[in-house]
C-alpha cells in the first residue's frame, strides 16, 4: 500500500499541531496557590512529660490492734476525718467478760491484803511485848507482801484487758482522707492481717513521684543551670501536672527531691514534686503526667505542618521567585505545633505551609501569605 506525498505531509502537519497544542496546554496549566509564612525568632517554652503517681504527704495504715469482728464501720471511702475520730468499732464481748472477771479478782485480792494487814497489825504489839516470837510476825508480813503482789497482778491484768477493750475502738491517727475499705461489717480482723483496715492520707499537700531513665537524667543535668544537683533542683521553674483526663491541675508544683542514683533494677532515677492541694482534688493513688518546662530563648521556629521527612531528614519548602525549593533543616525540638530549627533556615524566609504532599523540588507556585500564628493555632490535638 503506498501513501502519496500529499497525504503524508497532511499527517505530519496534523501531528505537529496536536503536539504544539499539548505543549501550549502544559505551559498554560495554573500554578497551585499555596499558603506561605515567614519564619520567626521567638522565646519558646516546651514541656517534657513523665508518668507520675500521686501520694499524700502522710499515709498512715490503720490496723486492728486486737482480733475481733467489725461491729461498726463509721466512715466511707474518700471521707475527710480528724485525728482521733472513730473509724471502726470491733466486737469486744469476750473482753468485757474477761474484764468483769479481772475486776472480781481485784476485789478478792484487796480482801486478802486487808486480812493480811489486820494480822500484821495484831501481831506487832504482841511481839513488842515479847508475848509471841517474832517469827510469827515475819510470816504474817510475808503473807501481806504476797497478797499485795497478787493485787498488783490482778490490777495489771484488768488494765491490760481494758486497754484491749479500748483498742476495739479504732480511731484515725491523723487528719486526712479515708482510703479504700476492704473489710466490711462482720469481717474478722486482727493485728496480723497483711492488709490494713484502711489508709488515712493527709492530702493538704501531695507528692507526684516520677522517674527518668539514665539518658533523660543526664540530659536534665546538662540542660538545667546549677553546679550541684540540689542547685539544679532549685533552679527548675514551677512544674505542671496533667491529670488522667488530659486537663491541667490548677496548682503548680515545685521539685523537692531527686535520688541522684540510678536504680539498678529499673535503670531510672526517682524524682518527687510537691503540689498544694487546698480543695482536696487529688488523692492518694491518683495518676497523671509531670510536665517539666524547657525554655528556648530567641530561637528560629517554623510551623510543624511545613515540615516533612525524607530519608531520615527533616525538610521544608522555601519559596524564592514564586518557586518552592526543598531544603533540609536541623530540628532541635517540637513545641506547640512548631519545630525549633538550629540551622538550614533563616529568620524572615518564606516557607510553604499547605499542600506539602503535592509539591516537588523547584515547583512553581502562587504564594499566598498567611499569619504565622493562624497556622500554628489552627492545629488542635486529637486526644
Secondary structure as a PSIPRED ss2 file (coil, helix, strand):
# PSIPRED VFORMAT (PSIPRED V4.0)

   1 X C   1.000  0.000  0.000
   2 X C   1.000  0.000  0.000
   3 X C   1.000  0.000  0.000
   4 X C   1.000  0.000  0.000
   5 X H   0.000  1.000  0.000
   6 X H   0.000  1.000  0.000
   7 X H   0.000  1.000  0.000
   8 X H   0.000  1.000  0.000
   9 X H   0.000  1.000  0.000
  10 X H   0.000  1.000  0.000
  11 X H   0.000  1.000  0.000
  12 X H   0.000  1.000  0.000
  13 X H   0.000  1.000  0.000
  14 X H   0.000  1.000  0.000
  15 X H   0.000  1.000  0.000
  16 X H   0.000  1.000  0.000
  17 X H   0.000  1.000  0.000
  18 X H   0.000  1.000  0.000
  19 X H   0.000  1.000  0.000
  20 X H   0.000  1.000  0.000
  21 X H   0.000  1.000  0.000
  22 X H   0.000  1.000  0.000
  23 X H   0.000  1.000  0.000
  24 X H   0.000  1.000  0.000
  25 X H   0.000  1.000  0.000
  26 X H   0.000  1.000  0.000
  27 X H   0.000  1.000  0.000
  28 X C   1.000  0.000  0.000
  29 X C   1.000  0.000  0.000
  30 X C   1.000  0.000  0.000
  31 X C   1.000  0.000  0.000
  32 X E   0.000  0.000  1.000
  33 X E   0.000  0.000  1.000
  34 X E   0.000  0.000  1.000
  35 X E   0.000  0.000  1.000
  36 X E   0.000  0.000  1.000
  37 X E   0.000  0.000  1.000
  38 X E   0.000  0.000  1.000
  39 X C   1.000  0.000  0.000
  40 X E   0.000  0.000  1.000
  41 X E   0.000  0.000  1.000
  42 X E   0.000  0.000  1.000
  43 X E   0.000  0.000  1.000
  44 X E   0.000  0.000  1.000
  45 X E   0.000  0.000  1.000
  46 X E   0.000  0.000  1.000
  47 X E   0.000  0.000  1.000
  48 X E   0.000  0.000  1.000
  49 X E   0.000  0.000  1.000
  50 X E   0.000  0.000  1.000
  51 X E   0.000  0.000  1.000
  52 X E   0.000  0.000  1.000
  53 X E   0.000  0.000  1.000
  54 X E   0.000  0.000  1.000
  55 X E   0.000  0.000  1.000
  56 X E   0.000  0.000  1.000
  57 X E   0.000  0.000  1.000
  58 X E   0.000  0.000  1.000
  59 X E   0.000  0.000  1.000
  60 X E   0.000  0.000  1.000
  61 X E   0.000  0.000  1.000
  62 X E   0.000  0.000  1.000
  63 X C   1.000  0.000  0.000
  64 X C   1.000  0.000  0.000
  65 X C   1.000  0.000  0.000
  66 X C   1.000  0.000  0.000
  67 X C   1.000  0.000  0.000
  68 X E   0.000  0.000  1.000
  69 X E   0.000  0.000  1.000
  70 X E   0.000  0.000  1.000
  71 X E   0.000  0.000  1.000
  72 X E   0.000  0.000  1.000
  73 X E   0.000  0.000  1.000
  74 X C   1.000  0.000  0.000
  75 X C   1.000  0.000  0.000
  76 X C   1.000  0.000  0.000
  77 X C   1.000  0.000  0.000
  78 X C   1.000  0.000  0.000
  79 X C   1.000  0.000  0.000
  80 X E   0.000  0.000  1.000
  81 X E   0.000  0.000  1.000
  82 X C   1.000  0.000  0.000
  83 X C   1.000  0.000  0.000
  84 X C   1.000  0.000  0.000
  85 X C   1.000  0.000  0.000
  86 X E   0.000  0.000  1.000
  87 X E   0.000  0.000  1.000
  88 X E   0.000  0.000  1.000
  89 X E   0.000  0.000  1.000
  90 X E   0.000  0.000  1.000
  91 X C   1.000  0.000  0.000
  92 X C   1.000  0.000  0.000
  93 X H   0.000  1.000  0.000
  94 X H   0.000  1.000  0.000
  95 X H   0.000  1.000  0.000
  96 X H   0.000  1.000  0.000
  97 X H   0.000  1.000  0.000
  98 X H   0.000  1.000  0.000
  99 X H   0.000  1.000  0.000
 100 X H   0.000  1.000  0.000
 101 X H   0.000  1.000  0.000
 102 X H   0.000  1.000  0.000
 103 X H   0.000  1.000  0.000
 104 X H   0.000  1.000  0.000
 105 X H   0.000  1.000  0.000
 106 X H   0.000  1.000  0.000
 107 X H   0.000  1.000  0.000
 108 X H   0.000  1.000  0.000
 109 X H   0.000  1.000  0.000
 110 X H   0.000  1.000  0.000
 111 X H   0.000  1.000  0.000
 112 X H   0.000  1.000  0.000
 113 X H   0.000  1.000  0.000
 114 X H   0.000  1.000  0.000
 115 X H   0.000  1.000  0.000
 116 X H   0.000  1.000  0.000
 117 X H   0.000  1.000  0.000
 118 X H   0.000  1.000  0.000
 119 X H   0.000  1.000  0.000
 120 X H   0.000  1.000  0.000
 121 X H   0.000  1.000  0.000
 122 X H   0.000  1.000  0.000
 123 X H   0.000  1.000  0.000
 124 X H   0.000  1.000  0.000
 125 X H   0.000  1.000  0.000
 126 X H   0.000  1.000  0.000
 127 X H   0.000  1.000  0.000
 128 X H   0.000  1.000  0.000
 129 X C   1.000  0.000  0.000
 130 X C   1.000  0.000  0.000
 131 X C   1.000  0.000  0.000
 132 X C   1.000  0.000  0.000
 133 X C   1.000  0.000  0.000
 134 X H   0.000  1.000  0.000
 135 X H   0.000  1.000  0.000
 136 X H   0.000  1.000  0.000
 137 X H   0.000  1.000  0.000
 138 X H   0.000  1.000  0.000
 139 X H   0.000  1.000  0.000
 140 X H   0.000  1.000  0.000
 141 X H   0.000  1.000  0.000
 142 X H   0.000  1.000  0.000
 143 X H   0.000  1.000  0.000
 144 X H   0.000  1.000  0.000
 145 X H   0.000  1.000  0.000
 146 X H   0.000  1.000  0.000
 147 X H   0.000  1.000  0.000
 148 X H   0.000  1.000  0.000
 149 X H   0.000  1.000  0.000
 150 X H   0.000  1.000  0.000
 151 X H   0.000  1.000  0.000
 152 X H   0.000  1.000  0.000
 153 X H   0.000  1.000  0.000
 154 X H   0.000  1.000  0.000
 155 X H   0.000  1.000  0.000
 156 X H   0.000  1.000  0.000
 157 X H   0.000  1.000  0.000
 158 X H   0.000  1.000  0.000
 159 X H   0.000  1.000  0.000
 160 X H   0.000  1.000  0.000
 161 X H   0.000  1.000  0.000
 162 X H   0.000  1.000  0.000
 163 X H   0.000  1.000  0.000
 164 X H   0.000  1.000  0.000
 165 X H   0.000  1.000  0.000
 166 X H   0.000  1.000  0.000
 167 X H   0.000  1.000  0.000
 168 X C   1.000  0.000  0.000
 169 X E   0.000  0.000  1.000
 170 X E   0.000  0.000  1.000
 171 X E   0.000  0.000  1.000
 172 X C   1.000  0.000  0.000
 173 X C   1.000  0.000  0.000
 174 X C   1.000  0.000  0.000
 175 X C   1.000  0.000  0.000
 176 X E   0.000  0.000  1.000
 177 X E   0.000  0.000  1.000
 178 X E   0.000  0.000  1.000
 179 X C   1.000  0.000  0.000
 180 X C   1.000  0.000  0.000
 181 X C   1.000  0.000  0.000
 182 X C   1.000  0.000  0.000
 183 X C   1.000  0.000  0.000
 184 X C   1.000  0.000  0.000
 185 X C   1.000  0.000  0.000
 186 X C   1.000  0.000  0.000
 187 X C   1.000  0.000  0.000
 188 X E   0.000  0.000  1.000
 189 X E   0.000  0.000  1.000
 190 X C   1.000  0.000  0.000
 191 X C   1.000  0.000  0.000
 192 X C   1.000  0.000  0.000
 193 X C   1.000  0.000  0.000
 194 X C   1.000  0.000  0.000
 195 X C   1.000  0.000  0.000
 196 X C   1.000  0.000  0.000
 197 X C   1.000  0.000  0.000
 198 X E   0.000  0.000  1.000
 199 X E   0.000  0.000  1.000
 200 X E   0.000  0.000  1.000
 201 X E   0.000  0.000  1.000
 202 X E   0.000  0.000  1.000
 203 X E   0.000  0.000  1.000
 204 X E   0.000  0.000  1.000
 205 X E   0.000  0.000  1.000
 206 X E   0.000  0.000  1.000
 207 X E   0.000  0.000  1.000
 208 X E   0.000  0.000  1.000
 209 X E   0.000  0.000  1.000
 210 X E   0.000  0.000  1.000
 211 X E   0.000  0.000  1.000
 212 X E   0.000  0.000  1.000
 213 X E   0.000  0.000  1.000
 214 X H   0.000  1.000  0.000
 215 X H   0.000  1.000  0.000
 216 X H   0.000  1.000  0.000
 217 X H   0.000  1.000  0.000
 218 X H   0.000  1.000  0.000
 219 X H   0.000  1.000  0.000
 220 X H   0.000  1.000  0.000
 221 X H   0.000  1.000  0.000
 222 X H   0.000  1.000  0.000
 223 X H   0.000  1.000  0.000
 224 X C   1.000  0.000  0.000
 225 X C   1.000  0.000  0.000
 226 X C   1.000  0.000  0.000
 227 X C   1.000  0.000  0.000
 228 X C   1.000  0.000  0.000
 229 X H   0.000  1.000  0.000
 230 X H   0.000  1.000  0.000
 231 X H   0.000  1.000  0.000
 232 X H   0.000  1.000  0.000
 233 X H   0.000  1.000  0.000
 234 X H   0.000  1.000  0.000
 235 X H   0.000  1.000  0.000
 236 X C   1.000  0.000  0.000
 237 X C   1.000  0.000  0.000
 238 X C   1.000  0.000  0.000
 239 X E   0.000  0.000  1.000
 240 X E   0.000  0.000  1.000
 241 X E   0.000  0.000  1.000
 242 X E   0.000  0.000  1.000
 243 X E   0.000  0.000  1.000
 244 X C   1.000  0.000  0.000
 245 X C   1.000  0.000  0.000
 246 X C   1.000  0.000  0.000
 247 X C   1.000  0.000  0.000
 248 X E   0.000  0.000  1.000
 249 X C   1.000  0.000  0.000
 250 X C   1.000  0.000  0.000
 251 X C   1.000  0.000  0.000
 252 X C   1.000  0.000  0.000
 253 X E   0.000  0.000  1.000
 254 X E   0.000  0.000  1.000
 255 X E   0.000  0.000  1.000
 256 X E   0.000  0.000  1.000
 257 X E   0.000  0.000  1.000
 258 X E   0.000  0.000  1.000
 259 X C   1.000  0.000  0.000
 260 X C   1.000  0.000  0.000
 261 X C   1.000  0.000  0.000
 262 X C   1.000  0.000  0.000
 263 X C   1.000  0.000  0.000
 264 X C   1.000  0.000  0.000
 265 X C   1.000  0.000  0.000
 266 X C   1.000  0.000  0.000
 267 X C   1.000  0.000  0.000
 268 X E   0.000  0.000  1.000
 269 X E   0.000  0.000  1.000
 270 X E   0.000  0.000  1.000
 271 X E   0.000  0.000  1.000
 272 X E   0.000  0.000  1.000
 273 X E   0.000  0.000  1.000
 274 X E   0.000  0.000  1.000
 275 X E   0.000  0.000  1.000
 276 X E   0.000  0.000  1.000
 277 X C   1.000  0.000  0.000
 278 X C   1.000  0.000  0.000
 279 X C   1.000  0.000  0.000
 280 X C   1.000  0.000  0.000
 281 X C   1.000  0.000  0.000
 282 X C   1.000  0.000  0.000
 283 X C   1.000  0.000  0.000
 284 X C   1.000  0.000  0.000
 285 X C   1.000  0.000  0.000
 286 X C   1.000  0.000  0.000
 287 X E   0.000  0.000  1.000
 288 X E   0.000  0.000  1.000
 289 X E   0.000  0.000  1.000
 290 X E   0.000  0.000  1.000
 291 X E   0.000  0.000  1.000
 292 X E   0.000  0.000  1.000
 293 X E   0.000  0.000  1.000
 294 X E   0.000  0.000  1.000
 295 X E   0.000  0.000  1.000
 296 X E   0.000  0.000  1.000
 297 X E   0.000  0.000  1.000
 298 X E   0.000  0.000  1.000
 299 X E   0.000  0.000  1.000
 300 X E   0.000  0.000  1.000
 301 X E   0.000  0.000  1.000
 302 X E   0.000  0.000  1.000
 303 X E   0.000  0.000  1.000
 304 X H   0.000  1.000  0.000
 305 X H   0.000  1.000  0.000
 306 X H   0.000  1.000  0.000
 307 X C   1.000  0.000  0.000
 308 X E   0.000  0.000  1.000
 309 X E   0.000  0.000  1.000
 310 X E   0.000  0.000  1.000
 311 X C   1.000  0.000  0.000
 312 X C   1.000  0.000  0.000
 313 X E   0.000  0.000  1.000
 314 X E   0.000  0.000  1.000
 315 X E   0.000  0.000  1.000
 316 X E   0.000  0.000  1.000
 317 X E   0.000  0.000  1.000
 318 X E   0.000  0.000  1.000
 319 X E   0.000  0.000  1.000
 320 X E   0.000  0.000  1.000
 321 X C   1.000  0.000  0.000
 322 X C   1.000  0.000  0.000
 323 X E   0.000  0.000  1.000
 324 X E   0.000  0.000  1.000
 325 X E   0.000  0.000  1.000
 326 X E   0.000  0.000  1.000
 327 X E   0.000  0.000  1.000
 328 X E   0.000  0.000  1.000
 329 X E   0.000  0.000  1.000
 330 X E   0.000  0.000  1.000
 331 X E   0.000  0.000  1.000
 332 X E   0.000  0.000  1.000
 333 X E   0.000  0.000  1.000
 334 X E   0.000  0.000  1.000
 335 X E   0.000  0.000  1.000
 336 X C   1.000  0.000  0.000
 337 X C   1.000  0.000  0.000
 338 X E   0.000  0.000  1.000
 339 X E   0.000  0.000  1.000
 340 X E   0.000  0.000  1.000
 341 X E   0.000  0.000  1.000
 342 X E   0.000  0.000  1.000
 343 X E   0.000  0.000  1.000
 344 X C   1.000  0.000  0.000
 345 X C   1.000  0.000  0.000
 346 X C   1.000  0.000  0.000
 347 X C   1.000  0.000  0.000
 348 X C   1.000  0.000  0.000
 349 X C   1.000  0.000  0.000
 350 X E   0.000  0.000  1.000
 351 X E   0.000  0.000  1.000
 352 X E   0.000  0.000  1.000
 353 X C   1.000  0.000  0.000
 354 X C   1.000  0.000  0.000
 355 X C   1.000  0.000  0.000
 356 X H   0.000  1.000  0.000
 357 X H   0.000  1.000  0.000
 358 X H   0.000  1.000  0.000
 359 X C   1.000  0.000  0.000
 360 X C   1.000  0.000  0.000
 361 X C   1.000  0.000  0.000
 362 X C   1.000  0.000  0.000
 363 X E   0.000  0.000  1.000
 364 X E   0.000  0.000  1.000
 365 X E   0.000  0.000  1.000
 366 X E   0.000  0.000  1.000
 367 X E   0.000  0.000  1.000
 368 X E   0.000  0.000  1.000
 369 X E   0.000  0.000  1.000
 370 X C   1.000  0.000  0.000
 371 X C   1.000  0.000  0.000
 372 X H   0.000  1.000  0.000
 373 X H   0.000  1.000  0.000
 374 X H   0.000  1.000  0.000
 375 X H   0.000  1.000  0.000
 376 X H   0.000  1.000  0.000
 377 X H   0.000  1.000  0.000
 378 X C   1.000  0.000  0.000
 379 X C   1.000  0.000  0.000
 380 X C   1.000  0.000  0.000
 381 X C   1.000  0.000  0.000
 382 X C   1.000  0.000  0.000
 383 X C   1.000  0.000  0.000
